[in-house]
Structure formats: C-alpha cells, structure tokens
Amino acid sequence: MEIRGKKTLITGAASGIGRATALMMADRGARLFLTDINPEGLEGVCSEIEERGGEVCLARVLDVSDYQAMKSLAADIHSEFGPLDILANVAGVALFSQVEDMTHDQWERIVNVNLWGPYHGIECFVPEMVRAGRGGHILSVSSTAGIIGLPWHVAYAGTKHALVGSSEVLLFDLKKHNIGVTVVLPGAVNTGLVQTTVINADADACEKSRQLFSRHALPPERVGELIVNAIEKNRFMVITSLDIKLLYFLKRTFPPAYRMVLRFMTWGMDRTLTRKTFPGPA
Ligand SMILES: NC(=O)c1ccc[n+]([C@@H]2O[C@H](COP(=O)([O-])OP(=O)(O)OC[C@H]3O[C@@H](n4cnc5c(N)ncnc54)[C@H](O)[C@@H]3O)[C@@H](O)[C@H]2O)c1
C-alpha cells in the first residue's frame, strides 16, 4: 500500500520501535495520529516530526489499556478526520520472571497493556475501516515470545502469542475488505524497553542480563524500516532476526531439536538471573 497521505495511528509512539516507525512513516508522507502514556516523549517525537516537515494531525497522552480513553480517541478521530487507513499497535511492556515470583499486579499489567491495548485499537478503529470500504492495513507488534516459548516470559509470551493468533484470523477475515494485516516479531531491539523491563531477580543479575540483551540488539530504526516495508508490500509475518527465523524453522520442522535449544536457553536464563550453578539443562 502507498503510505503517502494515509491516516495512520501509532500507539507507543514516544520511544523505541513506535518512535522509529512514526519518524519513518512521517518521512513517507503519512498523516499521523500518535499516542503514548509518556507525555514528554510524545511531545519530543511530535516536534521531531514537525521539524522534518511531517504531519501530526493529533497527539494524545493515553493508556492503551484504558478502553474509555481509546474509545474517546476513536470518536474524536472519526468525527474530525474519518476512518483510519493504517492502525499500528506498538505500545507494550515486558516482564521477566519465574511464575512463583510474580504478583497479581504484574500479571494484570502485562495482559492489560500488551493484549487489551491492541484489542482496544482493533475494536475501536477497525469496524469503521471496514464500513468505509477503502481498504487499509493493521499492524501489531508481537515478539519472538509470540512464536517461541522463551524462558522467564510466562505472561508476556501469552499476550504475544495471542496477538499472532488474532492477527492470523484478521488476515483472512479482512482480506475481503482489502485490509492487510502484519504481525511483527522482533528479536532483541535496543529501545527504552531494555531499561524498563521489570525483571524479578536481584539488581546485579538484572544489570548483567540488560547488558547481554543490548549487546546483540538491533537499532529500533531497522525495525521501523522493516515495519514500513511490510505495510508497503503487504507482508504478514515479519521476523526481525536470522537466529529467530532459524529457531522458528526448527520448531516447525524438527521439534526435538527445538526442545533441546529451549532447554539450553532456559538453563542459561536460570543461571544468569539467579546466579546459581545448575548441573545442566533439565
Ligand atoms: N525492545 C525489544 O527487544 C522488543 C522485542 C520484542 C518485542 N518488542 C515489542 O515492541 C513494542 C515496542 O517496544 P519498544 O521496544 O519500542 O519499547 P519502548 O519502551 O522503547 O517503547 C514502548 C512505548 O510504549 C509506551 N507505553 C507503555 N505502556 C503504555 C500504555 N499502557 N499505554 C500507552 N503507551 C504505553 C511507552 O511509554 C513507550 O513509549 C512492545 O510491544 C514490545 O513488547 C520489543
């Protein structure tokens, strides 16, 4: 789909992948509607876009897990600008934890932001796109944890797997309306998330795992580029790193080897985050 002139909503636009996508979409001539829970970050990205000659039609600070806030954003956009052309659900939060260390608030936050957030976007904006009959595109940022059972990701992986499943249904359901669907599965990306991910482990272990993570992380601009490309070329699944592509291939073609890799990954994570010596993968 041609991006120029398209009305595009991006959630989580203040930082990382959302910010990079917003800048790239602005450079391609999209008319942007940007949201985030972080007011300073949102203001910063809007100024950057305007300095580059891009168009921000509306920016609003909101929590994507708040249905009333999303509903009122949709009402305002629809009454002033009409239906969207492109919806990009990017906002998300992360948590690394063993299941026995998680509080109920942590479970709830992950589900509310990562699952209800995108569902609110789809519920509030897609029916209007369908009724308008002008086609469009819906994109949701899932994660490697959306296709692989990453250790220490029990709640996060649940929400991200759900996004892959719902995106697959929408891919076929919305085809007749000429609305394309993309689900993005990033590996490690060097964004604000590296620092804000809650890790239920001691401070030294957290620091070590943040360093390990950022060492092999992609810059968010690269993921923004892949996202814009996927919308333009109408690609369904975007896996951002080769190692994840290989692991996903292994999962589908040779499950015993996949299970062995996961046992090693779990053992490695356990060792890094609990700093205990384990005899080897269980
Ligand atoms: N960084 C990675 O390695 C990585 C890997 C896989 C998937 N992802 C996914 O990519 C997406 C973007 O994350 P990122 O890496 O750019 O992180 P980031 O922290 O840089 O950006 C996330 C943005 O979402 C916003 N946000 C958080 N909670 C919100 C809420 N309740 N309502 C509205 N906005 C909210 C934050 O303020 C922030 O601006 C997330 O869905 C994340 O799960 C990231």
The ligand as a Gaussian input file, in Angstrom:
#p B3LYP/6-31G(d) Opt

LIG

0 1
 N       12.789000      -3.995000      22.507000
 C       12.707000      -5.292000      22.239000
 O       13.707000      -6.019000      22.292000
 C       11.395000      -5.899000      21.834000
 C       11.419000      -7.246000      21.430000
 C       10.224000      -7.831000      21.067000
 C        9.045000      -7.115000      21.085000
 N        9.054000      -5.808000      21.479000
 C        7.772000      -5.101000      21.482000
 O        7.915000      -3.892000      20.783000
 C        6.928000      -2.967000      21.235000
 C        7.576000      -1.602000      21.426000
 O        8.510000      -1.680000      22.481000
 P        9.923000      -0.945000      22.426000
 O       10.958000      -1.993000      22.451000
 O        9.947000       0.080000      21.383000
 O        9.938000      -0.310000      23.906000
 P        9.895000       1.194000      24.406000
 O        9.761000       1.099000      25.880000
 O       11.045000       1.955000      23.854000
 O        8.539000       1.746000      23.764000
 C        7.285000       1.344000      24.230000
 C        6.405000       2.574000      24.311000
 O        5.095000       2.160000      24.770000
 C        4.667000       3.111000      25.726000
 N        3.702000       2.510000      26.635000
 C        3.949000       1.618000      27.625000
 N        2.826000       1.327000      28.272000
 C        1.849000       2.042000      27.680000
 C        0.460000       2.167000      27.899000
 N       -0.152000       1.500000      28.902000
 N       -0.267000       2.994000      27.100000
 C        0.351000       3.681000      26.119000
 N        1.656000       3.616000      25.859000
 C        2.402000       2.801000      26.634000
 C        5.937000       3.547000      26.455000
 O        5.759000       4.791000      27.130000
 C        6.926000       3.608000      25.314000
 O        6.968000       4.886000      24.727000
 C        6.329000      -3.566000      22.502000
 O        5.062000      -4.094000      22.208000
 C        7.297000      -4.682000      22.864000
 O        6.663000      -5.725000      23.544000
 C       10.218000      -5.191000      21.858000

